């Protein structure tokens, strides 16, 4: 059995991870509202980065398929 080392994470997962980190940060500084805001901002940035990464990978795969067919 082989395992694929690349992980296909959905961008929404990154948003949730950022929120969890933000809540932890908010608890640590005793300001949960600020932590939630920071977590959402971090999660949104990670989510956008993940979407771009998936888009770039899809276009790269598509370009490789075109060159092998020619």
N, C-alpha and C positions, 0 to 999 in steps of 0.2 A: 504494500500500500504506500503510495506517495502522497506527500502533502504539498500543497501550493503555498509557498512562503509569502506571496503577496496577499495582503488582506484587502478585501473589497468592503470598505466601511461606507455606510450611507452617511451623507452629510448631516442628517438629523441626529445621528449618534454623536457627532462632534459637538453639536449644540447642547445636548444633554450632558456631555462630559465637561464642557465649559461651565455649565450651570452648577454642577456638583462641586467643581473646584471653587467657583465663586461663593457658594454657600459656606463651604469650609473656610474660605478666606474671611467671609463676613462674620462667622462665629468667632474666629481667632481675634479679630479686631473689635468684636462686640458691636457690629453694625451690619446686620443681616441685609438690610435694604441696599446698602452700598455693595455688598458682596454679590447679591443677585444681579445688580446692574453690571458689575465688572465681569461676572461669569457669563452673562448673556453676550457681552461685547466680545469676550475671548471665544466663546462658542460660535458666534457668527463669523468671526475671522477664520477660525479653523474650518467651519463648514464651507465657506467660500473657497478656501484653499483646496479642500478636498474635491469640490465640484470642478475646479480648474484642472486639478490633477487627473480626474477621471476623464474630462473632456480631452485633454492633451493625449492621454493614453489611447482613447478611442480613435482620435484622428491619426495617431502614429500607426496604430494597427491597420487602419483603413489604407494608409499610404503604403504600408508594407505589402498588403494584399494586392494593391494595384500594380506594384513593381514586379511581383512574382508572376502575375498573370501575363505580363507583356513579354 
